[in-house]
Amino acid sequence: MATALSSTDAGSLTAERILQNAHDMAPPIAARSEEIEALRRLPDDLVDELRKAGFFRMARSRGKGGPQMSLPQQLRVMEVLAHADPSVGWCVKIGADSGLLAEFLPPAASARLLPDPDMITAGQFTTAHGKVEPVEGGYLLTGRFPFGSGVTHADVVMSGGALLENGEPVIGPSGIPEGRLAFCRADQLVIEDTWHTHGLRGSGSNHYRAEGVFIPEDQALRIEEAMFAGREPLYSSGFNWVTTMAAVPLGTARRAIDEAKGLIATRKAGIPPRPMGEIAQVREAVARAETAWGAAHAFLHRAAEEFWAELEAGTPKVETKGRLALANVNSFRMAAEVTRQLFDLIGANVIFQGSVLERLARDALTLNQHMIIAQPAVETYGAMMLGREHPSPLY
């Protein structure tokens, strides 16, 4: 178990300290991976330790008690945690969005829902699974929402819904149905035990239901450019929201390479048997894995740094945003390919339950199914590289 931080420590949670906390906590987190996977959610005591370490406050503004860490700084922390356990890295990415949401919500709603910098959010921003119907003072939220990563330990949950009037969807000026992001306390929702999956089992990404939950007017957001206007860099672009997830496959693949190299150092193969490290096929496979990971790592961090520099100076170019989106996609694709290749390289010894490499391969394949890196999204990112803005204000 990670060592608890004192309240004195909590007051000095700088970006540098939070990154060091990630390095310090990584070994004990890795030691609990089997427990996390079996539980299919993060253990409560581990969530408490992650809070105390400052991971969920990374995006919280200085004015609200946080370190206001840049996109590149957050990526480094999440990568270290994902190397220890991908489900932990994924849940920290989701939960740390609380800092962004605390800024996007109107001040009164932010103070009501997210008063503490270490509070955790969960949920999703797609509008296909819910509906919000106007009533006096706000809305009624109804729906059943999948992929609620971290919903089992969240304080506040975000749910996307289509805006209805007289039972019919409201169509916006662009011809697309309007939606709202509805925020409520986690205890106002029904969590279903549905997360029985191939990989990323410890993320607790269960379905959750809203059954006519009242959402005050100021706890509903419309995704539009006005959300980001006139804000400091961290809160002036939705890219700071959607691209931190790329750190998780990077950490996952790095751990897989490290695990495979450890196994290679202790095993023999071939006829007659000889040390695996002396076999040309093995050396070439390791070389390919290291090259793929190094290229993806450099691409993501270079793209993030270029984006952040342009964001601090003003408005990033559409090509810069497209490059960062593609670096995100590449990180997921690389992790799925590298972990599978290493799984095949090591062979039958890693098929058994409890094999770290087997778990990492499943986690990487599950990560690779995320909608934000699906082929239709890639086509849109390619259009950005040709100078066309993304249709979503998040980009």
Order of alpha helices (4+ residues) and beta strands (2+ residues): alpha-alpha-alpha-alpha-alpha-alpha-alpha-alpha-beta-beta-beta-beta-beta-beta-beta-beta-beta-alpha-alpha-beta-beta-alpha-alpha-alpha-alpha
